[in-house]
């Protein structure tokens, strides 16, 4: 049973068609899923001081990093056609504002990335969501090392 299925079961939530969710709602969920993946990763790597976790998490869960990861996915053709579609829908979504510490381009790419992760989570494709998060974080860390 996936984490999403467990939540649906415990709260007796009805199944919803993914197409009924607004794109920015998928991004909202995806941002939180990515945040949870990163927090889990940092804790598992032995980072236990809350300030350290927060600082390192903030460096990974920000628009600039998510835009880098999205570009990597697209440049390496790592996404299926359906995943690319959800990324594009999120990237092109009309937003009222953008992050104060990000370019508008990075913000839109990050919204696309978050939409993709939210879509995967809500369609119970958590393994794929985690796989993409892992690929993206590993690529970003290698990039930062150089």
MOUR-V323591 format. One record per residue. N is the residue number from 1. RES is the residue in three letters. OMEGA is omega in whole degrees, 0 to 359 (* if undefined). Layout:
n=N res=RES omega=OMEGA
n=N res=RES omega=OMEGA
This chain:
n=1 res=UNK omega=179
n=2 res=UNK omega=177
n=3 res=UNK omega=179
n=4 res=UNK omega=178
n=5 res=UNK omega=178
n=6 res=UNK omega=178
n=7 res=UNK omega=179
n=8 res=UNK omega=182
n=9 res=UNK omega=184
n=10 res=UNK omega=181
n=11 res=UNK omega=181
n=12 res=UNK omega=181
n=13 res=UNK omega=177
n=14 res=UNK omega=174
n=15 res=UNK omega=178
n=16 res=UNK omega=175
n=17 res=UNK omega=183
n=18 res=UNK omega=181
n=19 res=UNK omega=179
n=20 res=UNK omega=179
n=21 res=UNK omega=172
n=22 res=UNK omega=183
n=23 res=UNK omega=183
n=24 res=UNK omega=173
n=25 res=UNK omega=175
n=26 res=UNK omega=179
n=27 res=UNK omega=179
n=28 res=UNK omega=179
n=29 res=UNK omega=182
n=30 res=UNK omega=177
n=31 res=UNK omega=181
n=32 res=UNK omega=176
n=33 res=UNK omega=179
n=34 res=UNK omega=178
n=35 res=UNK omega=179
n=36 res=UNK omega=177
n=37 res=UNK omega=182
n=38 res=UNK omega=178
n=39 res=UNK omega=178
n=40 res=UNK omega=179
n=41 res=UNK omega=183
n=42 res=UNK omega=177
n=43 res=UNK omega=182
n=44 res=UNK omega=177
n=45 res=UNK omega=176
n=46 res=UNK omega=177
n=47 res=UNK omega=187
n=48 res=UNK omega=178
n=49 res=UNK omega=186
n=50 res=UNK omega=180
n=51 res=UNK omega=177
n=52 res=UNK omega=180
n=53 res=UNK omega=182
n=54 res=UNK omega=181
n=55 res=UNK omega=182
n=56 res=UNK omega=176
n=57 res=UNK omega=181
n=58 res=UNK omega=179
n=59 res=UNK omega=181
n=60 res=UNK omega=183
n=61 res=UNK omega=176
n=62 res=UNK omega=187
n=63 res=UNK omega=182
n=64 res=UNK omega=179
n=65 res=UNK omega=180
n=66 res=UNK omega=177
n=67 res=UNK omega=177
n=68 res=UNK omega=181
n=69 res=UNK omega=179
n=70 res=UNK omega=177
n=71 res=UNK omega=178
n=72 res=UNK omega=180
n=73 res=UNK omega=183
n=74 res=UNK omega=181
n=75 res=UNK omega=181
n=76 res=UNK omega=180
n=77 res=UNK omega=182
n=78 res=UNK omega=184
n=79 res=UNK omega=173
n=80 res=UNK omega=178
n=81 res=UNK omega=180
n=82 res=UNK omega=178
n=83 res=UNK omega=177
n=84 res=UNK omega=179
n=85 res=UNK omega=179
n=86 res=UNK omega=176
n=87 res=UNK omega=181
n=88 res=UNK omega=179
n=89 res=UNK omega=178
n=90 res=UNK omega=181
n=91 res=UNK omega=184
n=92 res=UNK omega=181
n=93 res=UNK omega=178
n=94 res=UNK omega=179
n=95 res=UNK omega=182
n=96 res=UNK omega=181
n=97 res=UNK omega=175
n=98 res=UNK omega=183
n=99 res=UNK omega=183
n=100 res=UNK omega=182
n=101 res=UNK omega=181
n=102 res=UNK omega=173
n=103 res=UNK omega=178
n=104 res=UNK omega=178
n=105 res=UNK omega=179
n=106 res=UNK omega=180
n=107 res=UNK omega=180
n=108 res=UNK omega=177
n=109 res=UNK omega=179
n=110 res=UNK omega=177
n=111 res=UNK omega=175
n=112 res=UNK omega=178
n=113 res=UNK omega=180
n=114 res=UNK omega=178
n=115 res=UNK omega=178
n=116 res=UNK omega=181
n=117 res=UNK omega=177
n=118 res=UNK omega=177
n=119 res=UNK omega=181
n=120 res=UNK omega=179
n=121 res=UNK omega=185
n=122 res=UNK omega=175
n=123 res=UNK omega=175
n=124 res=UNK omega=175
n=125 res=UNK omega=185
n=126 res=UNK omega=178
n=127 res=UNK omega=179
n=128 res=UNK omega=179
n=129 res=UNK omega=180
n=130 res=UNK omega=178
n=131 res=UNK omega=180
n=132 res=UNK omega=177
n=133 res=UNK omega=180
n=134 res=UNK omega=179
n=135 res=UNK omega=182
n=136 res=UNK omega=181
n=137 res=UNK omega=179
n=138 res=UNK omega=179
n=139 res=UNK omega=181
n=140 res=UNK omega=180
n=141 res=UNK omega=177
n=142 res=UNK omega=179
n=143 res=UNK omega=181
n=144 res=UNK omega=179
n=145 res=UNK omega=183
n=146 res=UNK omega=*
